[in-house]
Amino acid sequence: MNLKTLAASCALIASAGASWADCGIEAGRVNIIGNEFPAIQTIAAEAAECATGGVTIEANLTADHQTLNVAGMSGNPAEYTSAIVANSSIVALINEDVIRPLDDLVAEFGADIPQRQKITVGGKVMAIAFMANAQTLAYRSDVLEQVGLDVPTTYEEVLAAAEAIRAAGIMDHPVGGAYAAGWNIAQEFNNMYLGHGGKFFEDGSANVSINNPQGVATLEVMKALTEYMNPDYLTHDSNGTQAEWEAGNVALMNMWGSRMQNIMDDEGSEPQVYENTKVGGPLMVGDSGVPASTLWWDGWTVSKNISDDDAAATFRSLAHAVSPETLTDDTMEQAVWLIDGYKPAPVSEGVLAAVKAGTAPYPMLPYMGLLHTALGDNVADFMTGKESAEQTLADIEAAYTAAAREQGYIK
């Protein structure tokens, strides 16, 4: 899949005319690992429909999937026959050579899979995408009305609204965010840095380039936001941030589109919270005119170290899971689906707005994961006041460069 066309793919509302066969699998083992939000839970459940006396289908859906999938696919045979991945996480699987090209399986079993869902890397199909995702604004309309403010469109307006909410005595910590030390806070840096117009690497090379005015501004805005967050923000991943929202403690947050269904339904929170939870577009920051977010796809892969029967069973069960029949009244609102027949719902408005705004895809580069790790290991030093912004950025660049040299990306 050409990532330049992802935005168009996400926005389309396709007709449900494709012909999808029954699973028809006679033998094989399927074991899926992935994240645990509703859309992926649906994909796993749909795949499980293909289980028979000769076909076993299991799934391990967990927030820790990225720390488990490489190890679980490295054995021979692999424990997991498929990992559900995104732009960033597929790179580690390719680098470790634990997933296989899907071209032969597509030719044999995937004639009805739309071209837009085929993720190609190096000219080979390496994953089948089923949804698009992005982080955008979630807000409490009733709280904003209480302080007489419009819906924020920039992080500067979020900060002003947060101060007004606190000053009015409505909430002590009105801002939420997935700022857990590690992957989550690194992703928040990525979003904010792109929003400031920053570039991660020197043109045409793997040399990192974030210790600059855009990098400093990124850290400063992130730090300003944390002044309005729960003091334990460095422990809050998406699950923790969602819990804060549902408890009624938060009025503004940058959150994944795939989570919006959870915070807008009537489970886990009081009517005052879920009835006033609304979705906005991606926030801007500074004057670059670039959204402070990244566009993602989620899709499934097939392990390399498994038998042909297991590979075929895995591909066919997951192809069944991304057929138009998966989209029902209950599932339509769970994601911005790339599946034929998708009709956008209110919970998808944020991701669709991110697409329309030209949000940049997360870089699918073999060395981006190294930078993401370096960010996750060091950004908290600035947040907690241990280091200056410039020193923190220098530490990140040094950590990345050492890792990139070790892996041969930098000579």
N, C-alpha and C positions, 0 to 999 in steps of 0.2 A: 504493500500500500504506500503510495506516495503521500508523505505527511503533509505536503502542501495542499492536498485535496481533502484533508481530514475535516476541515471546517465545513466544506460543502456536504460531505457525507453525513456529518452530525445533524445538519439542519434539515435534511430531506425528510419528507413524509412519504414513504414508499407504499406502493400498492401491494397487497398481500396476494400475489398471484403465483408465487413459486410452488413447485411441486416437491413435496418432501415425502420420502418413502418411510414406512415403518422401520424400526431399528433393524430387525432381521439378523441379529447377532446370535450366533450359536455357541461361541466359546470365547473366553478371555477374562482378564482381570483388569478392573479399572479402579484407580485410587487417586483422587483429586486433592490437591492442596491449594488453598487460596484464602483470601481475606473473608471477613464474616458479615459484610453488609448485605442488605436485602436482595439486591440484584444478583449477587453471586450465590446467595442461598437458593434463589430461584433456579439458576443454571444448574447447580448441583442436584437439586430435586428433580428437575426435568431429565437430567442424564440418568438418574437412578431409575426412571421409568423403563429403561432398557434392560434392567436386570432380569435374568431368567435362571433356570436351574443350572445352566452352564456358564453364566456370566455373573460375576460378583462386582458390585459397584459400591465404593466407599468414598467418603470425603472427610477431610480434616480442614475445617474452615476456622481460622484463628488469626488474631491480630499479629501473631508472631510468625506468619507464613514466610516472610522474607529471611528470617534467620533459620528456617527449617528446610526450605525447598532445595537448595543446592546439595546439602548433605543427604537429603532424602532421595535425590535423583542420581547420586554419584555411585551408588552400589551397582553390582551386576548380579542379579537383576535389581533395578531401581525399586525403592519402596513406593514412590509415587509415580504413577504413569502419566500424570499431567499436572502442571502448575498453572494456575490462573495468574496472569501477570499484567503489568502495565508498561508504559514506555520505558521506565527506568529499570524495572526488575527483570525484564527479558534480557538485558545486556549481560548481567551476571551469569545467566544460564547459558547464553551463547559463548561467553568467554570461557566458561568451565566445560564447554562441549558436552552438556548433559541433555540437550533437546535436539530433536532431529528435524530436518527439512520436511515439509508436509506435502510437497508437490505430488509425489506418487499417490498419497492417500487422497488428496484433493481430486486427482484425475480419476481414481477408482470409486470414491464414495462421496465426493463433494461437488458434483456438477452444479447443484442448485445453490451453492454458497455464493452470494454476490461478491463481485470483485472488490468492492469497497471494504469488505471485511477481511481481506487477505493482507496480512502484514508481511511485507517482503523486506529482507535484509540481505544485502549482497546478491540480489537477484533471485533469492529463494524464499518461498513462503515459510515463515517460521512461527506464525501464530494466526489464529482466527479471532478477530476483534468482535465483540458483541455490544459494546457500549462506549459512550464518550463521557468524560468527567472533567470537572474543573472546580476550583474553590472560588466561591462567590459569597456575597453578603447574605447573612440571615439576620433579621431584625424583628423586634417587638413593636408592632405598630401602636399599641396602646401606650407604651412607655414614651415613644417619641411624641405622641400627641400630648402627653402630660407636660412635656417640657417645650412644646410648641415648635418642634423642629421637623424639617422635611427629612426624607430618607437620605442618608449619606451616600455620596457617590465617590468620595475620596477618603483616604486615610486621615487627612487633615480634618475633614468633617466628622469622622468617627471620633477623633480625639476631642473635638469641641462638644460633640453630643455626650460623650462619656463624662466630661467635666460637668455638663449641665445636669445630667442624671444623678451624679454623685452629690452635687451641690443642692439638688432638690430633696435629697434624703431618700430617694427611691431605691437605689442599690449602691452598695459599697464598692462592688467590683463588677461594673456593667459590661466589661469587654471579655470575651472568651476567645480561645484559639488553641489549636493543637501545637503547643510549644514544648512538648516533652523533649528533653535533651536527647539528641540522636537524630534519627531520620526526620522526625516531625519538625523540629525547629530548623533543620537544614532546609526543608522544603519551604518553610515560611521565608527564610532568607532568599531562596531562589525566586519566589514570587515577587518579593519586594524589590530585589535587585533588578529584575527584568522591568518592573514598573518604573524604576528610576532610569531606564534606558541603558542598563549595563550589559556588557558582553562578558561571558565567562572565560573565554579563551582568546588568545591572539588569533587573528585571521589566518586560517589555513594551517593551524598547528595545535598541539596539545598543551602549549604553554599557558598556564592559568593567568588571568588578569582581572583580579577583583580588589586589589589593594589600591583603590582609587577613590575619587570623591563620591561616586555612586555607591561604592561599598560602604563608605563611612556613613553616608546618608541613610542607607538601608538599615544599618545597625542602630542608628539613632532613632529612627521611627519605630523600629521593633521595641527598643527599650522604652520609648514613650508609651507605647501601647501596654506594656507589662505593668506600668504604674496603675493601670485600671483593671488588672486581672487578679484573680485569686493568687495570693502569695505562693501557692504551690504550683504555679503554672508550669514549671519545668518537669512536672510529673504527669501533665495532662496530655494524653494522646487524643485521637478523635473520640474514643469511647468516653474518656474522662470529661472532655469538653461537652459532649452531648449530654452527659449526666448533669453537668452544671446548668445547661440550658433547661433541661426538663425539670430541674429543681426550682426554676424561676429565679436563678441568681444572676442571669446574664441577659442583656438586651441587644447586644451587637456582637457578631463574630464572623470571621472568615471560615467557611465550612464547605466540605465536599458536597457537590451536587448529589452524590449517591447517598448522602446522609439526610438529605432534606425530608425524605419521606418519613424517616424515623422521628424527626423533631416536629413534624407537622401533623402526625396522626394523634389519636386520642389515647395512646398507651404511654404510660410513664410520666405523664404530667397532668396538671390541673387544666380545666377548660380555659382559665384566664391565660395560660401559657400557650397551649396549642392553637386556640382560636385566634390568637393575635400574632402568631409566628408567620412571617412573610419572607419571601425570597427576593433578593435583588441581584443585580448584575455584578461583575467583577469590579472591585474597587480600583481607582486610579491613585497615583501618588506623585507629588512633584509636578513637573510640567512636560514630561516626555510624551504624553499622549498615548502611552502603551499600558495596557491593563497589567495590574500587579497580580498576575495569576499565570497558570500554565494549563494548556489543554492536554488532556490525557485520553488514551484509549485503554480499555481492559479487554483481555482476550485469553484464550487458552492455547496451550502448547501440548506436545506429545514427547515423552521421555525417549532418549536415545537407547538406553540400556534396558530394553524390555523385548519380549518376543514379538514376532510379527502378529500373532493372534491378539496379544494384549494391546499392541499399537492400533490395530484395526478396531478393536472393541472400544478403545478410548476415543479414537477419532469419531466413530459412528455414533456413540452415545452422546458425545458433546455436540456433534453436528445436529443431532435430534434436539438437543437443549437450546440451540440457537435458531430453531425453525420458527416460522410465523405463529405456529400454534402456541408457542410459549407466551405470546402477548395476549393477555386477558384483561378483564376489568380490574382484577386484583394486582396484576403485575405491570400494567402499562405505566403506572406512575413511579415505578421504582428507579428508573434510569432514563437517560437519553439513549435509547436503544439504537443500534445500527441495523437491527433486524427488520426485514420487510414487514410492513404493516404498522410500524410505530406511529402513534399519534401523540404529539406533545401534551403533557399535562402541566398544571400549575407548578408542581414541585420541580419541573424541569426548566422553568423559565430562567433560572440563573445560568445554567450551562448553555442554554441557547443564546442568552445575552452575551456570554463569554465568546461563543463562536462568532456571533455577529460583530463583536468588537475587535475581532482579529487577534484574539489571545494566542500567544506563541505556544507551539507544542513543547513539552518537556524534551530537552535534547536527548536523542537516542544515539549517543556517542559511547564508544567502548570505555572511555576514560571519565565520563561524567559521574559514574558511580563512585570513583575515587574522590572526586571533589565533594560529592554529597556526603561521603563518610567524613572527610576532613572538616567540613562545615559542622556536621553533627557533633564532632568531638571537641569543637573549639568555640562555637558561637556563645555558649553559656558563660564563658569566661568574661565576656563583655557585659552580658545581661546582669551578672551578679557583682559587677564592679571590680573584678580581679585585674582586668587589663583595659587599656585604652582600645578604641576602635581600630586604630592603626596597628597596634601590636597584635590584636586578635586576627586581623586580616593577614598580617605577615605570618603568623603561626599557621593559619589555614593554608596559605600558599606554600609554605615550607613542607607541611605534612603531605599535601597533595603532590608536590614535585618529587619528594622522596619516593612516594608510592608509584608515581608514573614512571620514574626512572627504573625502579625495580622491575616493573612490568614491561619495560621497553617502549613506552609511548614517547618518552623524551630521551634523547641520546646525551 
